[in-house]
Every structure is written in structure tokens, then in C-alpha cells.
Amino acid sequence: MQAKVFEHFSGNFDTEILITEDDKEAVLASHAAGFAGVECFVLPDFRARYGDDLRSFSTELFELSKQLNKYHKFDGKKLLISPFHTLLHKLPTKKHLENFIINFGDNLDLKNLAQTFMRFGYECVDIVESEGEFSIRADIVDIFGVGFEQPVRILFFDTEVESIRYYDTSTQLSKKDELENVCIMPKIASLTATEYEKVNKNIQNFNSDAIIRDINSLGFWAIDDFDDYLSIYKAKLLKKIDFDAYEIQSDKFKGFGILSEASIYSDLQVSLNPDFVMLNSRKKIEILARNESLFRSLNITGDNIIFTQSPFILNITSNNHIIVSLNKLEKKKRISRTSLVIDELKPNDYVVHEEYGIGQFVGLETISVLGATREFVVINYQNNDRLLLPVENLNMIDRYIASNGSTAVLDRLGKASFAKLKEKVREKLFIIASKIIAIAAKRELIKGIILSKDEYEYLRFLNSAGFSYTIDQQTAIDEIFTDLKSGMVMDRLLSGDVGFGKTEVAMNAIFACVKSGYQALFFVPTTLLSAQHYKSLKDRFSSFNIDVYRLDRFTSTKEKASLKKALDDGKAVVCVGTHALLNLKASNIGLIVVDEEHKFGVKQKEQLKEISSTSHVLSMSATPIPRSLNMALSKIKSYSSLKTPPSSRLDVRTSVKEFDDKLIKEAILREIRRAGQIFYIHNHIADMPQTENFLKKLLPSLRILTLHSKIPAKTTEEEMIRFENGEYDVLLCTSIVESGIHLPNTNTIIVENANKFGMADLHQLRGRVGRGDKQAYCYFLIDDKSNISEDALKRLNALQSNSSLGSGAVLAYHDLEIRGGGNIVGEAQSGHIEAIGYSLYLKMLEDEINKILNQNEPRDSKVELKLSVNAYLNAHLIREDRLRLELYRRLSKCDDINKVYEISSEIEDRFGKLDIYTKQFLDLIVIKILCSKCGYKAISNAGMNIVLTDKNDDKIRLKSRSMDDDDILAEILVYLRSKVKDKN
């Protein structure tokens, strides 16, 4: 295909648009035409149907705007390359794509600026995280322009532009370098005020099922004067396309010529090596590489070799000329997620207070105490009792997270039952922590088998993978090999989402083990996982003379006998199996791999520990564990994690819709037409039969499997195997969709009553599809949008355009980590976890581990601040409660003064100049940290008289210069700083 494109555009230039079947073809064609000297602009594969809610297609809209913008600006030999789906629609023309430039020193009215951004199709938000968003706070404007690598922060002095700088989405902090100007291109079109009004009127009269009707969801369809590019420009088809297969009207493409076949060149598929060069010594070989180092690394020389520095990927050959490229297609850049966990606490969430137990979070409240204004977190307990928690002690509460589906029971204030319960749990945790440490200490005394690899054979093994490893995979493999040849016994946990390549990493270790002459055992909790891993191992090891066995319920007696003999004889093999494998004795074990260990029964776990006590162990888990627990355990266990998805993975196309029979039918049929399967999430076990009947009425021939927690585990497993084999079309289940199983053929998920789920749960549910390289679809259905708060609608809507970013994703990951931490300790403790929630449980476990390892009590850093000073984060400065709450949470967790000053500078950067009350609150946090370091448990004042009380109830008295807040705080700070200095 590249050959004919290169030939056509090297000669005459009679084509302005080249029509391709999809975006992969478009990219390859652009490289061929680009090398022929044509400037190419590739449009995205925009597959929306007229009237669709376009929030789900925001990535394509950004790319469309960016490419058309560049195309119309470019003056020279140029070509538009587009997949045919995109050209079915009318598109913006040059007049719609006028840019808006903001220069340093410009005078601009902020109200008019906001209007301009909205007319450009940008969305106004609290915190800017992704393309097409802007935010205005006092005299600070943040905007993430279309085509920007990073968002821009513009500071105003009254109406004058005082500073323009990029900032980092993950930290929300500005970069140092100042910009002269910034050029904002429209997201949809640059509209005048009159046009914008007309478009909004069109949107209101538009027939669509979009949940929120605005310019972002429907604007593209509502602009009247977009143009049909096929009627303006000369177009040609790259090849004959079977339009009927796509169920679209092909009349639009009738009469267009097809690019003629190449007569001189032909396409070439080759990997460059000395043999290839020798075979083609009579031809001129032109090697393309984006830099000389790439070319030099080949170490290929010859009179017929020409190096051309070029960014293109082109592989073609003729009778006397070969063009071959060393460049690779760039992986899709993933924008880094924000590291700020916003929305961690929302009204009505259950929380756990370290001393008072489980309550319900109400919100923030400003209250006057002792004549001073302070902000408090309000928590409801049994009998409507309210606890007012000072915001500086926000670190004492955490969201209540328990095992799946359990509901929280509110505790009673003033009752000692929670303290007793905590003590009981602490005793149990001490035993668990001691056991974990004792096992680790025993393992440290054992000499580990040294496993190494033959470099040449290992290189062959790597090349046979058929893909490049992600950076995370490569790091994990390097860490594992360092452990295997260290002479110590390896104990490593590898975590990563399903489809991120954990098994491939494990296979590297298995390869080294078997090739070093030892046996490798691979334990999995279910027969389905056993079948999946067996297939992967067999495929991967078939050409390396490695015998792969499997042992589970479906293994025949003959296969069992053959495996037993191989293990008894000490033959170097690999065997994957369920707990049945625990009953066989292996005489020559080098490595044990355990997948999803927490899913094994208590007895099986004990057996696993027994047989693995002297071997290298690699555990794998789809759930990560919290960093703090990781650090507490780091002396005993090593960790590797895979956080980067494979480059071929596509984002999940997400839609939020009102419940509609037609929509459900269409979604299911589309998946079945491409021979795929569907998850249908219905979270009430009692009326699942009605839902099954409803689906059967919609599509009578549908094969439905219903699963939920009341169905026995063995039945569930057998049915899941049948589902994976394609015997069912739809899996109707509660939200507990099996997370550890790789189901690459299930690429549509429909979630009923999505508004009743938390953001984190919705992110996790959506992550169950789209694990292969097919486009996946996710539908969040709501019953009636008029009954849902605007806030909940906004949150759901954000999921449509942010397929993998945003605070919801961070929160989902945070939840996962906490559950992962619980898994390490084991299900036997689930009763205790239920009673106090995962977060507090893990906090206490960390304390116990640190206590045993460091032989010292964890420092009790609770400080009671009873100062009558006005100190709070001012709502005039930080308007949104959710952002204030997030900052309070981070400040309350600070244990180092420098961190407080970092957050202080961040607040100034993000929200503007600090006012007196905000400064005083930051001083209060500094006082809390210094008191903790100096051993004071309380500090109070009555007018100018200040009292500090230490752990032994001894008191220190200070007197401030006046009764002013700043004088009181200054007196305390001077005293505490000198005390810390003396201690050091």
C-alpha cells in the first residue's frame, strides 16, 4: 500500500484528499506521501453517528480541530488524509478555525475572556485536568488548549496579563519559564456571540438522547455552515472499500477514482541485518532513521548503504532501490494523572474516626469558638449525634472501605465499645505481624539457588514476544533477575491490572529457571486461570524446548502420571495448576509463581507457604498495595508494579444515557455482530430474573449467564469457563465482575443505575472491558435525569470525556490499593476489617510491623490545639468546598514543616495571594508539627497567656506581646523553633 502512495505523490499531484479505510492506513499513507515531499495532515477516525453525544468523542474532536487548523495555516504542497467515516460529516472550514492569541501585557476583561473560551467550545471546571477545559479563579486563568502538551496558567494584574506559564496537571504547580504569548485554537469552532446564541437555540430544538444538552455534547451537529470537504476538494480512494460491511450509505463516495497500483516499487516487510544487506548488495539501500545513533547501532556498512535522517516509516523496494526505515510508530502519549485525590470525601460518605469509630460525613462548617472563627468537619453518629472535628485533625478520619457489598453500621459517641474493639484487633494484628516477620527472618537464613540465563537464547526468547515491553515491564524483569542471581531467596510481589503483561514478566523468570535446570511451579486459584495461563505458556515456550504441564480438574489420569514422573525425576519443566498441584512433590524446585494468592483458601495458603519456604517466590496480583504499607513491609518483601498499559490498548468509549430499550438492544447487537460478549451490571440479586426476562424479550435468541454472590463458587467457576469459551453472549451479574480473569472478547459493559455507584466503582467497572486491542464500549444508564442532582450528573458526564484520567481514576486506584493491602493479610480477618474499615486496619498493621521491626513505639503525634485565633482556608480564596477539603486533608497529614510551605506556595500559585486567615491556618499546622516534635500534647491560650502541656502534664507558660492573632502565633512559633533547634 505504501508503494503506490509513494509512487503516486512522487509524480503528479492531482489529489487534495486521500480517503482510507481506517486511521492505521491513514498513518502509513502519510509516511509514504510525506517522504515523497508532500506535507500531510491526518484526520482522526471519527465514527460518531449524526446526533450522538460528542463528549464520548472528545479525543477525535480535539485531533480534528488540531489537524484542520494546521492544514488551513499551511501554505504549500499539502494533502489531507482521512478515514472515510470522518468525511461522512460536514467539517469546520478555515473561517471556523480562527485562533485567539493572548500576549504578555495584553489588557483583557476576564468576563469577556470566559465568554470567548465558551464560544470556542471549552468547558468551565473547578480544576483543569484535560484538554478543552478552563477555569477562572480571582485573577488566575487556567486553560488546557487543544493541541497543548500541558495547560497554561495566566496571571492578571487587574485586567493586564502579568504572567503566562505552563503548569503540571499532576501537581497543579506552574513551571518557571515565562511565555511571550499563547495561541488558543477552538475545540469545535470559533463562534461570534450571535452565532453562539443561534447554535444554543439549535441545540435546544435538536432531537438527541444526550443527558446534558450543550455545545460540548451537540455543538458539532448544531452549527449550520460546516462544509462537505468532498465537494470542495479533489479526492481519491486509497483502495476499494467494502462500504456495505460498515452499514453506511456508500453513495457519497461514488465517482471517486482509486489510486493506481504501483508499477516500480512494491511493499517490503523486513528486519534489517547483515544477511539482508549481503543478499541485496547490488541494490542501493536507503536506510531512514530519525537520528544517526539509531543507524550506527546497526553496525552495517557497505558502498550501497545510504543513511537518510528522516522521521518517516517507509519500507518499499524496486529493482535497484530499497527504502527501509528503522523508526517505529510513536506510542500514544498518556497524560499523567493528577496526584491530587479530590472528592475523597463527599457528603453522606461513611468515614472511620480513629477514636470514635464509624460515622457519616456531612461537610464543612464555619463556627465561632472562644470568639475566633474556625472551620470544622461535621460527622454524624448514631441517634443524630454530631462530632465537630477541627480541620487540622482531618488525618484522624478516613473513608470507610470494607469488603464488597458490606454496609456500614454507625457507632455511638461516648460509648467505649469502639476502643475495646480496636484493642482486640490490635492483639490479633500483633500476632499476624509477628508471623509475617518470623517467616521473612527464616527465609533470610536460606541460601538461594542462583538462576542465570544464556544471553543468546534469552535474546531469541525476547524477540519471539512479538511486541516491545513497556518500561514498567522491563524494570520488573531487571529487578527479578537481580534477585534470582543474588544468592538470596527471592520473595517479590508483582502487581498490575489485567492485560498489563504480568504473565509475560513471570515467563521471563520461568525461562531462566527451566534453562538453569530447575523446575518451575505456577499456582493459580481457579481452573479458568489455569487454562488461560497454560495456553500462554505453551504458545510462548513451544519453540524453546521447554515442557509445559497443567494440573487441574480437567487433567486426565495419563497426563497426571506423566507430570508426576517428570517432577519425581527432577526434570526441568514448568507446570501450571490449581491447588491440586500442592499434593504432588517436586524434587528440584527453582521457582514458584503464585497468581492472586489471596483467592486461595486458608489451608491451601499454609501449604503454599510450606513448599515455598526455601524457593524463589514471585507472587502476582491485579490489585496494587498502598505505598505506606509497602514501605513498612519493604524490609521483608520486594515489590514491582506495572502501571503502564500496552501501547495497543484503546481508551474505552463511554456514554451516559437515560435507560432506553432501543439503546440497550443496539449496544448488545453491535457487540454480537463483531462476535463479542457483553457484561450487564444489575446490582440487585432479588430482581435479577426480571432483568433476564427483559433482555430475553428484547432479543429472544440471547444466551444469558446470570451470576451473583449467592451462587456456589464451583458453579460460578464452571459457568465462567463456558462464558470464556463463547457459550454465552451476555454475563448478567452484580458489580462483582470477576476482576482477575482476562476476557479480551468482552468489550461492552452496560451498568444500570450508574448514579447509585461511587466514582471509583464506576472507574473500576469500566476497566473490566477494553483489555485487548478492540474498541470497547461502556454505557452508564440512569433511570430519570430529573431525579439526579446536577452535581452527580456533572460527575457522570466527566466520565464520558475522561476515559482514563481525572481524580476519579486516582480514587479508584487508591481504593484498589487499600483492598490490596487487606488481601496481603488474608480473608480470615474480614470480620475485623468490616468492623473498623480497611484504612484504619492497615494503619494499625503498619504500626504493629514498625513496632516489632524497630523495637520502638510509634510516636503518638496527636496535639490538641485550643487557640482562640481566626485560622481557616478562606472560602473567598478557594471557593469550592471539595478543593478546600482536599487541601485540609493534605495539610493535616503533614509531618514535616517543609511540606506545609510547599502546599502554601502551591495554594498561592493556584488560587492567588494568601489572605491573613489562610496564612494563620498554615501557621497553626506548623505549630501542630513542632509541638509533636517537642513532645507537647496540648496548647491553649486565654488572651495573651499561652500554655503548652507536655506528655507528663508539665506546663510551660508564655505571654504574647498583644492579644492579636498574629502576635499569639508568632510567640508560640519563636518558642517552639528554638526548642527544636536545642534538641538538634
ZIVEN-V302919 format. One record per residue. PSI is psi in whole degrees, -180 to 180 (NA if undefined). NEAR is the number of other C-alpha atoms within 12 Angstrom. Layout:
psi | near
PSI | NEAR
PSI | NEAR
This chain:
psi | near
-40 | 34
-33 | 41
-46 | 37
-32 | 33
-46 | 49
-44 | 40
-46 | 31
-47 | 33
-8 | 33
-26 | 23
-119 | 16
156 | 15
88 | 24
14 | 20
133 | 31
-26 | 30
131 | 38
123 | 45
124 | 45
173 | 39
-40 | 31
-178 | 29
-27 | 26
-44 | 22
-41 | 28
-42 | 36
-46 | 34
-41 | 33
-37 | 46
-33 | 41
-40 | 38
-46 | 39
-35 | 41
-43 | 33
-23 | 33
0 | 31
14 | 25
137 | 31
118 | 29
143 | 36
116 | 36
121 | 41
152 | 41
165 | 36
92 | 31
99 | 33
25 | 32
151 | 28
150 | 21
125 | 23
-9 | 23
152 | 32
118 | 37
-1 | 41
-32 | 43
-13 | 39
25 | 36
-36 | 42
-45 | 35
-39 | 31
-41 | 40
-47 | 39
-39 | 31
-48 | 40
-44 | 41
-47 | 34
-43 | 34
-35 | 39
-50 | 36
-41 | 28
-48 | 28
-24 | 26
-28 | 20
134 | 18
103 | 11
-165 | 14
108 | 23
158 | 30
135 | 41
122 | 42
125 | 50
137 | 44
147 | 36
-31 | 41
-39 | 33
-37 | 35
-4 | 39
-21 | 28
156 | 28
142 | 24
160 | 36
144 | 37
-174 | 30
-40 | 25
-23 | 21
-10 | 32
29 | 34
135 | 29
161 | 30
120 | 24
129 | 20
120 | 33
152 | 24
132 | 24
-8 | 20
150 | 24
118 | 18
142 | 26
124 | 20
-34 | 27
-45 | 17
-35 | 16
-44 | 32
-42 | 26
-43 | 25
-47 | 32
-40 | 41
-36 | 34
-22 | 39
-5 | 39
10 | 44
154 | 41
134 | 40
125 | 31
171 | 27
-46 | 29
122 | 37
121 | 39
-27 | 41
167 | 45
144 | 40
13 | 42
151 | 39
163 | 36
140 | 35
120 | 34
113 | 34
-115 | 26
27 | 30
130 | 36
125 | 43
135 | 48
134 | 47
93 | 39
154 | 39
131 | 42
-3 | 30
146 | 25
-35 | 20
156 | 31
168 | 38
141 | 44
124 | 43
123 | 45
135 | 39
147 | 30
103 | 22
-107 | 16
2 | 23
137 | 21
116 | 30
-26 | 26
140 | 32
118 | 33
150 | 34
156 | 31
164 | 32
126 | 32
-31 | 33
-31 | 25
-14 | 26
20 | 33
143 | 30
152 | 31
166 | 22
-40 | 15
133 | 13
144 | 21
149 | 24
-41 | 19
173 | 22
137 | 31
115 | 25
121 | 37
151 | 41
150 | 44
-38 | 50
-58 | 51
154 | 46
107 | 37
148 | 37
170 | 23
-40 | 17
-45 | 12
-41 | 22
-42 | 30
-42 | 21
-43 | 21
-42 | 32
-36 | 29
-44 | 20
-39 | 23
-42 | 29
-31 | 22
3 | 16
139 | 25
103 | 17
157 | 25
20 | 27
139 | 32
-47 | 37
123 | 33
102 | 31
-176 | 32
-28 | 38
-32 | 41
-34 | 40
-1 | 38
-39 | 45
-36 | 47
-21 | 36
-2 | 37
123 | 33
-32 | 24
30 | 20
162 | 25
155 | 22
106 | 20
-28 | 29
-22 | 30
-12 | 19
-39 | 16
156 | 22
122 | 22
153 | 32
150 | 33
142 | 37
-37 | 38
176 | 28
127 | 22
135 | 24
88 | 16
-27 | 20
-34 | 11
-23 | 12
1 | 17
49 | 12
162 | 17
115 | 15
-2 | 20
-34 | 11
-27 | 20
8 | 30
144 | 16
-7 | 14
136 | 24
162 | 20
140 | 23
129 | 30
152 | 21
154 | 21
142 | 23
-22 | 17
-48 | 21
160 | 27
158 | 26
152 | 26
136 | 21
115 | 19
152 | 18
127 | 17
129 | 29
167 | 19
-35 | 16
-44 | 13
-41 | 19
-41 | 28
-42 | 19
-29 | 14
37 | 25
-18 | 20
-7 | 18
153 | 22
123 | 24
114 | 33
117 | 32
122 | 40
134 | 33
148 | 28
-19 | 22
164 | 19
-31 | 20
-40 | 15
-43 | 22
-44 | 27
-29 | 19
-21 | 14
-30 | 19
46 | 15
128 | 22
163 | 21
155 | 19
-25 | 16
3 | 22
129 | 30
131 | 25
128 | 29
122 | 25
118 | 23
144 | 28
-4 | 24
157 | 35
109 | 34
125 | 42
99 | 38
161 | 34
150 | 31
-171 | 25
-31 | 17
6 | 18
128 | 24
130 | 35
123 | 41
142 | 41
141 | 36
-8 | 32
154 | 27
154 | 21
133 | 20
137 | 14
148 | 17
127 | 14
133 | 15
126 | 22
137 | 22
140 | 24
156 | 28
147 | 27
4 | 24
124 | 32
82 | 33
156 | 33
21 | 35
-34 | 39
124 | 38
150 | 30
142 | 24
-2 | 21
148 | 28
137 | 33
161 | 45
124 | 41
136 | 39
-29 | 30
-29 | 30
-5 | 35
-153 | 41
126 | 41
-176 | 41
125 | 37
128 | 34
-47 | 26
-166 | 29
144 | 32
134 | 26
124 | 24
146 | 21
123 | 17
131 | 18
36 | 16
6 | 16
146 | 24
128 | 25
161 | 34
139 | 34
155 | 30
129 | 38
128 | 32
130 | 41
138 | 32
-173 | 30
153 | 21
28 | 14
24 | 16
141 | 19
137 | 25
128 | 32
111 | 30
120 | 34
139 | 37
-26 | 38
-13 | 40
23 | 32
-21 | 36
-9 | 34
-9 | 30
153 | 39
156 | 38
144 | 38
117 | 39
123 | 40
-174 | 38
164 | 30
129 | 23
-3 | 18
137 | 16
151 | 18
147 | 28
125 | 23
141 | 30
170 | 33
133 | 26
145 | 25
-2 | 17
141 | 15
3 | 15
-35 | 19
-38 | 27
-40 | 23
-45 | 17
-44 | 25
-41 | 29
-42 | 20
-46 | 21
-40 | 31
-41 | 29
-46 | 18
-43 | 24
-33 | 33
-42 | 26
-45 | 20
-48 | 26
-42 | 32
-42 | 24
-49 | 20
-45 | 29
-38 | 27
-43 | 19
-44 | 23
-41 | 29
-40 | 19
-43 | 20
-31 | 27
-25 | 23
-13 | 15
139 | 19
125 | 19
150 | 26
137 | 28
119 | 27
124 | 35
176 | 28
147 | 25
118 | 16
-42 | 13
-46 | 10
-36 | 21
-36 | 25
-40 | 16
-43 | 19
-43 | 30
-45 | 24
-27 | 15
-5 | 20
-34 | 23
6 | 11
161 | 16
144 | 20
151 | 29
164 | 24
-41 | 21
-43 | 25
-46 | 33
-43 | 24
-47 | 21
-42 | 36
-45 | 35
-42 | 20
-41 | 28
-45 | 40
-35 | 32
-43 | 23
-44 | 31
-29 | 35
11 | 25
-16 | 18
-8 | 21
163 | 26
127 | 37
138 | 40
95 | 38
140 | 38
128 | 41
117 | 43
151 | 42
149 | 38
159 | 35
135 | 37
2 | 34
0 | 35
34 | 40
-42 | 44
-38 | 43
-40 | 37
-46 | 40
-36 | 44
-29 | 43
-44 | 42
-42 | 45
-42 | 47
-49 | 47
-39 | 40
-52 | 40
-40 | 36
-17 | 33
2 | 29
18 | 26
166 | 35
146 | 42
131 | 49
136 | 54
105 | 48
134 | 45
152 | 43
-21 | 38
157 | 37
-36 | 35
-45 | 35
-36 | 37
-45 | 38
-42 | 33
-47 | 26
-37 | 40
-44 | 33
-45 | 20
-46 | 25
-43 | 35
-48 | 25
-43 | 21
-36 | 29
-4 | 33
-37 | 19
15 | 17
18 | 23
38 | 18
124 | 30
130 | 30
126 | 38
164 | 39
147 | 42
111 | 40
-163 | 32
-24 | 22
7 | 20
132 | 24
162 | 14
-40 | 14
-45 | 13
-37 | 19
-44 | 24
-42 | 17
-40 | 22
-44 | 34
-43 | 26
-45 | 20
-41 | 28
-40 | 30
-39 | 19
-7 | 18
20 | 22
139 | 29
100 | 34
173 | 43
137 | 47
130 | 49
137 | 44
171 | 39
-163 | 39
-17 | 33
-28 | 29
-20 | 36
-21 | 32
-8 | 18
144 | 26
126 | 23
133 | 31
-8 | 23
51 | 28
133 | 39
-32 | 43
139 | 49
126 | 46
130 | 45
123 | 46
132 | 39
58 | 39
-35 | 40
-12 | 33
-4 | 33
156 | 28
166 | 20
-45 | 18
-42 | 17
-36 | 24
-41 | 29
-44 | 19
-41 | 22
-45 | 35
-40 | 28
-51 | 19
-19 | 29
7 | 36
-24 | 30
5 | 28
166 | 39
135 | 45
131 | 44
113 | 45
144 | 42
142 | 44
144 | 43
-11 | 40
131 | 39
174 | 36
156 | 38
148 | 31
-38 | 23
-39 | 23
-38 | 36
-43 | 31
-39 | 19
-36 | 31
-4 | 33
-25 | 24
-19 | 21
-27 | 30
146 | 30
152 | 29
141 | 35
144 | 35
145 | 38
114 | 34
-7 | 28
124 | 31
157 | 32
150 | 32
-21 | 24
-8 | 25
133 | 25
153 | 26
152 | 36
127 | 35
117 | 37
137 | 43
140 | 44
120 | 44
158 | 38
148 | 32
128 | 26
122 | 22
-44 | 21
-43 | 16
-46 | 22
-44 | 34
-45 | 24
-43 | 19
-43 | 34
-44 | 38
-40 | 24
-41 | 23
-40 | 28
-35 | 25
-31 | 16
24 | 21
32 | 21
-177 | 35
168 | 39
140 | 46
132 | 45
113 | 45
118 | 40
119 | 36
16 | 28
113 | 23
-39 | 23
-43 | 15
27 | 17
-38 | 26
-39 | 20
-41 | 16
-39 | 27
-42 | 28
-40 | 19
-46 | 20
-37 | 30
-36 | 23
-40 | 15
-49 | 21
92 | 23
-29 | 13
6 | 16
133 | 25
110 | 24
133 | 33
125 | 36
126 | 35
143 | 36
-180 | 32
-16 | 22
-10 | 17
134 | 17
147 | 12
-39 | 18
-44 | 18
-46 | 19
-46 | 25
-44 | 24
-43 | 23
-37 | 25
-36 | 35
-41 | 26
-38 | 22
-45 | 32
-31 | 30
1 | 20
19 | 24
-11 | 20
156 | 27
-38 | 37
135 | 40
108 | 44
117 | 41
171 | 37
-176 | 33
-5 | 36
62 | 28
133 | 35
120 | 32
-26 | 26
-2 | 32
136 | 34
109 | 35
74 | 35
-12 | 29
-6 | 32
106 | 41
17 | 43
132 | 45
132 | 44
124 | 48
115 | 42
151 | 36
50 | 30
-28 | 41
-13 | 32
-2 | 25
155 | 27
160 | 29
-43 | 36
-41 | 35
-41 | 34
-41 | 42
-42 | 40
-40 | 36
-44 | 39
-33 | 43
-7 | 44
-14 | 40
169 | 43
33 | 40
-3 | 34
-148 | 28
19 | 20
152 | 24
126 | 26
155 | 37
141 | 40
128 | 42
117 | 41
114 | 45
140 | 36
151 | 31
-51 | 21
114 | 19
-19 | 26
-18 | 13
3 | 15
138 | 20
154 | 14
-35 | 15
-45 | 19
-39 | 27
-43 | 30
-43 | 25
-45 | 32
-41 | 41
-37 | 38
-29 | 39
-26 | 41
-44 | 39
-24 | 36
91 | 35
-27 | 37
6 | 38
-171 | 33
170 | 35
-27 | 38
-40 | 35
-38 | 35
-42 | 28
-42 | 31
-42 | 32
-40 | 37
-46 | 36
-46 | 37
-45 | 35
-45 | 33
-43 | 36
-39 | 37
-38 | 39
-40 | 43
-37 | 39
-36 | 32
-38 | 37
-31 | 36
152 | 28
-22 | 26
-22 | 22
9 | 30
-28 | 24
-43 | 21
-38 | 31
-40 | 39
-41 | 31
-35 | 34
-1 | 47
152 | 42
-46 | 41
-49 | 41
-38 | 40
-46 | 44
-37 | 41
-44 | 35
-37 | 35
-44 | 38
-44 | 36
-44 | 29
-42 | 33
-47 | 36
-36 | 29
-45 | 22
-44 | 25
-41 | 25
-3 | 16
30 | 11
153 | 13
139 | 15
138 | 19
130 | 19
107 | 19
20 | 27
128 | 30
128 | 35
118 | 29
112 | 35
64 | 29
130 | 39
70 | 30
149 | 36
109 | 33
115 | 38
162 | 40
117 | 44
128 | 33
-20 | 26
-28 | 20
-48 | 29
96 | 32
-40 | 18
128 | 22
-41 | 29
-34 | 26
-37 | 31
-44 | 36
-41 | 39
-40 | 31
-40 | 40
-44 | 44
-46 | 33
-40 | 33
-40 | 37
-23 | 35
-4 | 28
136 | 31
12 | 25
134 | 22
-37 | 28
-35 | 17
-37 | 20
-44 | 31
-32 | 21
-47 | 20
-36 | 34
-45 | 33
-31 | 23
-43 | 25
-44 | 35
-40 | 27
-43 | 34
-34 | 38
-11 | 40
-174 | 27
135 | 26
137 | 26
175 | 23
-41 | 20
-38 | 26
-44 | 36
-42 | 31
-33 | 33
-40 | 39
-38 | 41
-38 | 37
-42 | 45
-40 | 45
-43 | 37
-43 | 43
-45 | 42
-45 | 38
-40 | 37
-44 | 38
-43 | 32
-33 | 29
-1 | 29
22 | 28
139 | 33
-15 | 31
152 | 31
133 | 38
169 | 33
152 | 31
102 | 24
-125 | 25
-11 | 26
124 | 25
136 | 32
128 | 31
131 | 35
128 | 26
-174 | 23
-27 | 23
13 | 12
15 | 14
146 | 15
143 | 18
132 | 24
134 | 20
160 | 28
129 | 24
166 | 25
-37 | 18
-178 | 18
4 | 22
144 | 22
-47 | 31
-32 | 28
-41 | 23
-48 | 34
-42 | 41
-43 | 28
-46 | 28
-45 | 37
-43 | 30
-47 | 21
-49 | 26
-38 | 30
-40 | 23
-34 | 16
-44 | 20
-41 | 21
-44 | 13
-39 | 11
-37 | 12
NA | 9
